[in-house]
Amino acid sequence: MKKKVNKGPKKPKDGIFVDGTVLEARANAMFDVKLDNDFVVLCTICGKIRINRIKILPDDRVQVKLSEYDLSKGIIEYRYDSRVQTR
């Protein structure tokens, strides 16, 4: 029996998930991300991205999970493929 491979961004079940664009890479794997609603958020990367050594560069489209307690901080959960056209 084949395993189901979950490709694509996570489904929002717990947390606030928003799409955005990386503006600047900072030290210690921190990034400034401009969300689609024009807010700028300080983000770090999640463990799966660290383990798989996925490079995140400025102008990449990412999915961010915002903290419920402080909306100015978040975690980058997914980096969209740059070859796929997005609006």
N, C-alpha and C positions, 0 to 999 in steps of 0.2 A: 504494500500500500504506500502511495506517495505521501510525503509530508506536505502540508500546506505552507507555502512560502508567503509571508506577509511583506509585500513590497509596497512602498509608499509611506506617506506620513501617517502618524498615529491618529486614531480616532479619539475625539475629545470625550473621555469618560470621567476623569477627575482632574480638574485644572482648567486653566484658561489658555487655549491654544490660539496663537495668532501668527500670521505669515509676515515676513519682513525681509529687508535687504541689509547685508552687512556693510557698515560704513567704514569701520576701522578695526584693525587687529591690535590689541594691547598686549602687555606683558602677562605672563602666567595664564595663557589660554583664555583671556577675557576679550570680549568683542563689544563694540558699539553697534547696535542693530536699530535701523529705522523701520518701524512697523508701518503697516499699510494705512493706519490712521494718523500718520505723521508724528508719532511719539518716538523718542529715542530712549532705548533701554540698554542697560549694561548686562551682558549675558556671559555665561560660561558654557562649556560644552558638556554633554552628558557622558556617562561612562562607556556606552557602546561606541560612540564616536571616538573616544580616546583609545579604547582597546583596538579598534579596527584601523586606527591612524588615518582617519579621513581628514583631508586638508580642507580648511575653510579659509577662503580668501575674500578680500573686499569685493563687493558687487555680486556675491553669491546670494541666491534666494534660500531662505531657511524658514523652518517652523520653530517657533519659540513657545515654551510653556512658561507663563508668567506666574509669579508667586502670588498667592491669594492675599498675603499680608502686606507685601510691598510691591506695588505695580511698576516700580522703576528697575526691578531686577528680574532676570529670567534665566532659563536654561535652553540651549539650542538642542532640540530633540531630533531634527532631521534636516539634511541639506538636499535641496531639490537638484535633480540632474540638470546641468547647464545645457545639455544638448536638446532638451525638451523645451519647446516654446511655451511660455506662460504669459498670461496677460498682465 
